[in-house]
Amino acid sequence: MPDRHGRCDHDLMKGRILVVDDDAALSEMLGIVLRGEGFEPHLCGDGERAVAAFREFNPDLVLLDLMLPGKDGIEICREIRAESGVPIVMLTAKGDTVDVVLGLESGADDYVVKPFKPKELVARVRARMRRTDEGHPESLEIADLRIDVPGHTVKRDEEMIALTPLEFDLLVALARKPWQVFTRETLLEQVWGYRHAADTRLVNVHVQRLRSKIEADPEHPQIVVTVRGVGYKAGPA
Amino acid sequence: MPFGNAASRVRARWRSSLYLRVVATTLALSILVVVVLGQILVGRITSGLLDAKQRASLVEAQAGINRAQALITASGEDNLDKKQNLVDQVVVELAPGGQGTPRLYDVLLLSSSASLLQRGSSTVTEASVPAALREAVAVDGVQASTFTEITYSDGRTPVPGFAVGAPLTVPGLGIAELYYLFPLTQEQQTLDLVRRTLLFAGLVLVLLLGWISWFVTRQVVDPVRYAASIAEEFSAGHLSERMKVKGEDDLARLAKSFNDMAASLEVKIGQLEDLSRVQRRFVSDVSHELRTPLTTVRMAADVLHESRADFDPATARSAELLQTQLDRFEALLADLLEISRFDAGAATLDAVEGDLRDAVTSVVEGLDPLVERSHSEIRLRFSTEPASAEFDPRRVDRILRNLLANAIEHGEGRPIDISVACSDDAVAIVVRDHGAGLRPGESSLVFNRFWRADPSRVRSIGGTGLGLPIALEDARLHGGWLQAWGSPGDGASFRLTLPRSLGIEITSSPLPLEPADASTGRRMPLSVGAGRPSRDRDRRGTDA
């Protein structure tokens, strides 16, 4: 899973966004709003063609409707995630726990619940496309992992561990201050860019995903440790 | 009171056990029957035995008396000594068998005249003859008989007996009394044996009857208990539970009709579940179908709103109206979906442990702009100890937001009091405003969907009319209460009571619903409750 989209992230205003939604009117409206904000949207109204369109268009972010005719949004999410770490923001009509968690578990980084305000959507898109790196070389070590921050790579004994940008950001945020316990709210603010309290399930699901990739035994995590009743912290280096 | 406890335990056992009742009743009744029957039997046997003995004794005595009279009359001598000898001779003659025991009878010759000595066979004493008999014989001069107790002079134990007496005419000496004393020892022994046998038979009979009644009851009670256990399983939700049908008796019919009932209930419940599933599905579909176009409209309106500066005034105002009304529409849609989720039973509780005081503080902060616009002062009165409880923060926030928004809307700029208190098993929040209050009967209506205190009044905050009904459902989901009190001109007060931990049934609230400062409250105890039926009825009117 090479992060082949990381290089485009520095171009903030000219983000390429793939919009996968079967509702033509909404797609068009999304196109208008995104274009108005300086993004370059590409619309895809058919679930079956979504993955092909993704490969062809090579977007910096995917806006994905969860309920699609033909192919399920969750399935598309999984397939895209299988070949890329591109940020995926789900558009969901339901705030129900099961759907949101299912979407997040299948690889989505964030979600917006319909009906959303354009500003809200744009804020979420910007947050996912903005990268935390400032360009200066920084290398972090946590447990037996070496993190090259500008290079967006995580290695264990010269072996690359493929992380999505969001998982990478989450790990970097924790690894930068291994002595600090992060509440879920803090992480939501630092990693997801939420100003106000949001859904802490985002954090839970992504910590699980991160653990499944970096921990030797995800059932007994050593690197990202749960602090009961508070949040998470990076384990002893 | 150990005795009282034991008595009440026995009473409870008596009420709860059919076995005990049937067996005990059977035992009591059979003991009664056996005792009565035994009494009658013993009585009959006794009288039968005594009658026979009496008849035999009378015949025996009559013969003896006749012989004695004949002997005396035949002697005819007037010598006193001779007479005495004669009497002795008569006694010896009449009482056979010498001193050997048991004797069939004893003879006693008595006389009230001093000149004639008394004689008796064996050692029977004069006391064996009752005074009434002696009087009958000596004074009236007739033959008589009676039951008596025979006493002996040699220390033998007295025995029951039958005495027959007759006057003998001794020429020259007057009247002598001859008594036959028949001991009833044998009859007594027979009777004792009969009594013992009857007692033993009765005891065995009673025990047998008790066992039989237990056995018979078991045949009825066991299937009934089995049916009860199946019914309990069924009501616990195992809808596929059925009874085994054996034979064609009444119990089999019971089992069969129970099974029929269970089957039809299972079908009905299945249908209702399907309906609820369909309803949930519908809500979810509507949610999606409505939200997608609404999102488009929302975004379009936003784009228009952003560029309203470029429009002419009428169009610009239209864009603004579109925007604000869309907000309202969205809120209404969200509330409608929420309430249909409650109706479908699809609402779930994500409860965590938390402090209600924090929840109140954050809601008050969140509504700051609204508070400032209304000029209402918010006065917080918190308990000093943490008002910790298990609750769903999202739902409790929503309840509090609804209550506070409601208080601000109707508070007419006067202060709003929010109190938090807790007891061992419950926490309570009371939101009190000093606005127009509620008219009589209105506190039962505030939780109705889309109800307005005054249809002509303008909504300043633009509530959807579903805020309080949703808050009520949220409270119910926690197993808590949401109650309203109001009085015209004296404001209104809403009380939320939540159990400390889920599953606890709350019986009282730590805070009074009716505020202490209510001047007219006494006259108008308007209140309405929510949640479960409870003993707190005095504070509550009808369920909203």
Interface residues (C-beta under 8 A of the other chain):
Chain A: D23 A25 L26 M29 L30 I32 V33 G36 M67 A93 K94 D96 T97 K114 P115 F116 K117 P118 K119
Chain B: S284 S287 H288 R291 T292 P293 L294 T295 T296 R298 M299 A300 D302 V303 E330 L333 T348 D350
